[in-house]
Amino acid sequence: MPTKSASRVALKKTLKEALTETLHEQRELLQEVFSQVLEDVALAEAIRAGRKSKPVSRHEVFKTLRGSTCK
């Protein structure tokens, strides 16, 4: 009769193999998930940085987006 330790090792090995196989089969999905996570992290960082900066007018924002300098 297998011991608890041997059963745990077998379970761990089986789960590892299943996870590895799933990651290989679902590679595009995994890449999409990581891409979304990175975008969310970047957006959160941009929001934090924006909260620390001084407010500007709507006019200044649009002038900057058009490529002209604000006076």
C-alpha positions in Angstrom: 0.0 0.0 0.0 1.5 3.4 -1.0 2.3 5.8 1.7 0.9 9.3 2.0 4.3 10.7 0.9 4.3 8.5 -2.3 0.7 9.5 -3.0 1.5 13.1 -2.7 4.5 12.8 -5.0 2.4 11.0 -7.6 -0.4 13.6 -7.3 2.1 16.4 -7.6 3.6 14.8 -10.7 0.2 14.2 -12.3 -0.9 17.8 -11.7 2.4 19.2 -13.0 2.0 17.1 -16.2 -1.6 18.2 -16.7 -0.8 21.9 -16.2 2.2 21.7 -18.6 0.0 20.0 -21.2 -2.8 22.6 -20.8 -0.3 25.5 -21.0 1.1 24.1 -24.3 -2.4 23.5 -25.7 -3.8 26.9 -24.7 -0.7 29.0 -25.5 -2.6 31.7 -27.3 -5.1 32.1 -24.5 -2.3 32.3 -22.0 -0.5 35.0 -24.1 -3.8 37.0 -24.3 -4.3 36.8 -20.5 -0.7 38.0 -19.8 -1.1 40.8 -22.4 -4.3 42.0 -20.7 -2.6 41.8 -17.2 0.3 43.9 -18.5 -2.1 46.5 -20.0 -4.0 46.7 -16.7 -0.8 47.2 -14.8 0.4 49.9 -17.2 -3.0 51.7 -17.0 -3.0 51.5 -13.2 0.6 53.0 -13.2 -0.5 55.8 -15.6 -3.5 56.6 -13.4 -1.2 56.8 -10.3 1.2 59.0 -12.1 -1.6 61.2 -13.3 -2.9 61.7 -9.8 0.4 63.1 -8.7 0.7 65.6 -11.6 -0.8 69.0 -11.7 -4.1 69.5 -13.4 -4.2 71.0 -17.0 -7.1 72.4 -19.0 -8.9 70.4 -21.7 -7.6 72.9 -24.2 -3.9 72.2 -23.3 -4.5 68.5 -23.6 -5.9 68.8 -27.1 -3.2 71.2 -28.2 -0.6 68.7 -27.0 -2.4 65.8 -28.8 -2.4 67.8 -32.0 1.3 68.4 -31.7 1.3 72.2 -31.0 2.7 73.8 -27.9 0.6 75.4 -25.3 1.2 79.0 -24.3 
